[in-house]
Amino acid sequence: MKELYRFRQFLTEEDFKNPILDKYLELKKSIDYKTVFPTDLQSFVDSLDNTEREGLENDLAEGVIKENMSLEVDDDYIEISADSGEYSGDLNDDGTVDFSVFYDDGTEFDDSTWKSILGPKHAFVKISKKIPTKVEAAGDYVMITVDLEDLKKLLK
């Protein structure tokens, strides 16, 4: 996981572009502005092969992150409210924020199991799929560290 985080530091925004999703969203927006017909969007979707269509559906499903999470920034105090709970942290000097979750029921986390234990709908898992995230998972807690500016772009 540490190697992946180091690698992600060197990626640019261009590396995360998805031309299929971009085209879909562009067509959808054009329908809203009445510059194309809904049939154009359907024709585009129909032209995709099964893998591309599944990828598009997954990307669209992941887009619900903004609807199910909110971000509150009060000076150096940061709070995320999500379906999975509320998480708060203080802004670090380097512009990052640490959020933690603790379990006192005997649950044990490590770097390879934290996502499956928390589940795909947990805020930490959703965030880690969208922006570079440093994770520390050990014993009864999971802590994620994210750049505040990345988090703002994701949730606002």
FENWODA-V432631 format. One record per run of one state. SS is the DSSP state (@ for helix, = for strand, . for the rest). FROM is the first residue (numbers start at 1). LEN is the number of residues. Records with the same first field share a line. If there is no record, write none. Layout:
SS: FROM-LEN  FROM-LEN
This chain:
.: 1-1  9-4  17-2  33-5  48-2  63-2  75-2  83-2  92-4  103-6  110-4  119-4  131-3  140-1  156-1
@: 2-7  13-4  19-14  38-10  50-13  65-4  114-5  123-8  148-8
=: 69-6  77-6  85-7  96-7  109-1  134-6  141-7
